[in-house]
Amino acid sequence: MLGGAAVALWMRNARIVSGLILLTFVTGHLSNLMLGLHSLAAMEAARPYLMGPWHSTPGIVLLAGAAIVHILLGIYALASRRSLVVTKTDVVQLLLGFVTPPLLIGHAFAMHIAGEVTPKFDATFGQVLAIYWSFAPSYAIQQVCVVMVVWMHAAIGLYSWLVLKPVWRRVGGLVLPLLFAIPILALLGFAEAGKEVIAKLAAEPDWRAYVTANLGKVAKATREFDALQARLLAGYGVLVLAAIAFLAWRILSTRLQRVTVAYDGGLSAKGRRGLSVLELSLLNHVPHAHVCSGRGRCGTCRVRVEAGAERLSPAEEAERKTLERVGAAAGERLACQARVLGAGVAVTRLLPAFADASAARAPGEWTGQNAAAGAGE
Amino acid sequence: MSDQGMAGWWMGVLAGAKARIEALALDLAQAPQETAQILESTRASLMSGTGVRGFTYLMILLFVGIAVEWLYWTYAYSSLRAVQSALPESPAQALRLGLRRLVLQGSGALLFTAAILGVSAAFAWPEGMHAFVIQLALLVLALRASWIVLWIVLAPGRAQRQLVPADPARTRSLAIVAMAALALLALGHFVPAILQGAAGAKHAGAMLRFAAFSLATLVLFVAAFIYFGRPRAPAGAAAPQGRADVRGPLFPRSFLLAVLVVAVYAVWVMHPAGAALAAVVAVVIALEIGLRDIVYFYWREDDQPEAALGALPAIVLSLARFVVALGGIGAAAVALDTSLEALAEGDPLARAALRLLGVAVLALLAHGVWIAVRSLVDQRLARISPATPQEPPGPKSRLLTLLPLLRVTTGVLLLVLLVLSSLWALGIEITPLLAGAGVVGLAIGFGAQTLVRDIVSGVFYLIDDAFRIGEYIQSGTYKGTVESFSLRSVKLRHHRGPLYTIPYGVLGAVQNLSRDWVIDKLTVGITYNSDIDKARKLVKKVGQALAADPELGRHFLEPLKMQGVEQFGDFAVQIRMKMKTQPGEQFVIRRKALAMIKKAFDENGIKFAFPTVQLAGGAEAEAGAAAAAARQVLAREPAPPG
């Protein structure tokens, strides 16, 4: 059991770390695009520094490894869900996450594998932008969509992770504007560079011929990596479908086993056995704080178990750490982690339902407030 | 309008409708071909440098919109959570929470749109793209606004938060159906404009609009029967049954709503320019129908008859009707694309209509005030009226007199004001009327001086609370129980039967014998050889016995007591007794008390004194002297009371 708990904690960290690696790469890439606001030459000049490291062998290994780990963990997270109770932001992030690989795989292949299949392929920004803006606009539209999809996925993930940390008070004012300045400026750079490329194609027939020739080389290689790409995508699709099927099976197989949880204030919630207390709250519209939407990070959903503690799933490593961090007393649990395994569970919600991220950053303030409110009643 | 003109007008309408339907048929015929063209040209224009640029700008705008809204929610989200997690205890509280939610969520949607529209001006858009983006942003705003409003009003799955009366089990499906209809209407409004503007596809746009509006009509038509057809659910029906005056609708609502939907659709098909107006009228009618239920929904918790609810629901209802009507007029003006000022300066017919509108507004206002006053008065009256006629009127009986007076006066005043201001609003000069009324008033005032004096002093008697119905009063030579009073006079019933009608003007000082308490004193003469202390004790006992009497006891404020010896009379010791009772009860008590004292004194050897003559001498002289002494005593004795 302890082993499982350790794995869960490790997975959580791995998801964050791999996500951060991917975010670093994307930020570098978009920063490079931003320079298009100045000129195509500036983009080229900055490319070795912003993109270069990722083209080295360790860079590629790190990047590909992070991508694979992140995708697999995402699929695993989907499969291990117990219900479809999620916040709207979570749905958006989940969907964006799952459409990313199919949208992005073409671009990744074209940039990394094309260079190896066609030895003299020269993946400069000028080349690629020329192809996008003039020869294959559908790819450009796809890439613009990818920026939106990937960046929103990353922004939601980064924000909901960072906002819970005390450091957010200091960096929040900087990170939030950056979170949107980067993609906006990158897309503006993309548009400006596009104008420049189109003008250059019209003005310099030599360059145009050179680009066309290169494009021909890539086109020849296309068929080879199209097959590989299709196979990878099929594998990914199977994994995602399996995760969904697993989730559906889990929901359907437990749908007849009902449990009820009693709350303070005379409220109660009914639902499938095995759901967490928080999921039952949300299913039954019981007001319940959940800043991190059930990831066990923020501690705002914590409850004092009044009865039936033995019919809740035991606390795991991650939950214990969070409880310790927020200074929880004995007999308190995280509602998002404590799954209800039997009848007769009664809990008291400890934070007001409108608790926000500040409750996670400074747990003392909110519980103090709560205690004062309780004493006043 | 002559028959000829009427027929001509109808022919014109029918011809217009025919042309319109033919145009629709042409649209339908042309649309498939045009749609294919649009698709092709869209693909072609998108798959080019300019297309990519436009698309990139669109994505940038999306980022900007999301960024602004995200920033907004970092501040507003905990407020929203607080609103969402509060559990309202009454519909009124739910309304307050709903309004707060509307402001919070609406601001988010508005900021998103405003940011997109504002920033969109900064880009050099490809040909026709900017208009497309603006229409798209407006479409998104319309959809989001519909969503926000519907979910706040119907609150699917959270019955406590509903803002309108509806079966909680069906709010979710109702919200979805309504959202579908609104989305179709929004699509039908915006998308054809986009198509027409961006691609110049007239027929395809018209066909799309036709399809969307027809589908929306169908959805609304079916929904009218599904959601408004059946009698209300048992849970909801329990409350109206408690209300005494619950009325069945004159017309099945579902049928009426369906007719409205179809009528608007028919107007749109035949004469699109009038459709917006027809829609506004239909919405106003539908709202006016449902408004009563909606307003009373907020007072459903008090499971009381309607009269006890007070004036508030009635006032709110008439205000709400007023607001809906005004909103409808405003929306109609917007729909007709004309300002009210322009109407006022326009043709005489429009001017007359506008003036009639002014009169309607005045009438609504007067109606609101009248309902407020009337229901306040009725409510007060219902509260203070004695439950049974036998029961003596309480201290509130003054209000019982004044309130109906107030009601009538207010009614007359309001009516006069309404008539005068309506005449003024219609443009009829009322100054001569007022001046004439002034002169006539003066004349009547001189003639009816006494009447005025009576009325004014009557009001002051009432304000002074000099007497109330049921009280025994005396004023000058008039005395009796107050039976009733009017604006001019008071009616007194003398205890022997005659009824006085006294104008207030001559009433003068009033002695009220029925207020608070009375003190009654009794004097009894006992012989000089009686034991005074014993007599005191006996009187005290009698007083206790009377106070314990089941019938009379409750009228005592202070029991009967002997105060002491009042006087040494010629042949008796005069002892004085006193008691404090409720007004009007002293007579009965006094009779009983005297009887009991007699009995008690007799049993205990205390003798009542009566004139005795002690004689010394012969029998003859005795008789004559006794007679003389008796005459002497009798002459001194005061006349028996009464």
Chai-1 contact restraints between the chains, C-beta under 6 A:
chainA,res_idxA,chainB,res_idxB,connection_type,confidence,min_distance_angstrom,max_distance_angstrom,comment,restraint_id
A,W133,B,G49,contact,1.0,0.0,6.0,A-B,restraint_1
A,W133,B,V52,contact,1.0,0.0,6.0,A-B,restraint_2
A,P137,B,M47,contact,1.0,0.0,6.0,A-B,restraint_3
A,P137,B,S48,contact,1.0,0.0,6.0,A-B,restraint_4
A,P137,B,V52,contact,1.0,0.0,6.0,A-B,restraint_5
A,S138,B,M47,contact,1.0,0.0,6.0,A-B,restraint_6
A,A140,B,V52,contact,1.0,0.0,6.0,A-B,restraint_7
A,I141,B,F55,contact,1.0,0.0,6.0,A-B,restraint_8
A,V144,B,F55,contact,1.0,0.0,6.0,A-B,restraint_9
A,V144,B,T56,contact,1.0,0.0,6.0,A-B,restraint_10
A,V144,B,M59,contact,1.0,0.0,6.0,A-B,restraint_11
A,M148,B,M59,contact,1.0,0.0,6.0,A-B,restraint_12
A,F180,B,F63,contact,1.0,0.0,6.0,A-B,restraint_13
A,F180,B,A67,contact,1.0,0.0,6.0,A-B,restraint_14
A,P183,B,F63,contact,1.0,0.0,6.0,A-B,restraint_15
A,I184,B,I60,contact,1.0,0.0,6.0,A-B,restraint_16
A,I184,B,F63,contact,1.0,0.0,6.0,A-B,restraint_17
A,L187,B,T56,contact,1.0,0.0,6.0,A-B,restraint_18
A,L187,B,M59,contact,1.0,0.0,6.0,A-B,restraint_19
A,L187,B,I60,contact,1.0,0.0,6.0,A-B,restraint_20
A,F190,B,T56,contact,1.0,0.0,6.0,A-B,restraint_21
A,A191,B,R53,contact,1.0,0.0,6.0,A-B,restraint_22
A,A191,B,T56,contact,1.0,0.0,6.0,A-B,restraint_23
A,I198,B,G49,contact,1.0,0.0,6.0,A-B,restraint_24
A,H285,B,R158,contact,1.0,0.0,6.0,A-B,restraint_25
A,P287,B,S85,contact,1.0,0.0,6.0,A-B,restraint_26
A,A353,B,S85,contact,1.0,0.0,6.0,A-B,restraint_27
A,F354,B,S78,contact,1.0,0.0,6.0,A-B,restraint_28
A,F354,B,R81,contact,1.0,0.0,6.0,A-B,restraint_29
A,F354,B,A82,contact,1.0,0.0,6.0,A-B,restraint_30
A,F354,B,S85,contact,1.0,0.0,6.0,A-B,restraint_31
A,D356,B,S78,contact,1.0,0.0,6.0,A-B,restraint_32
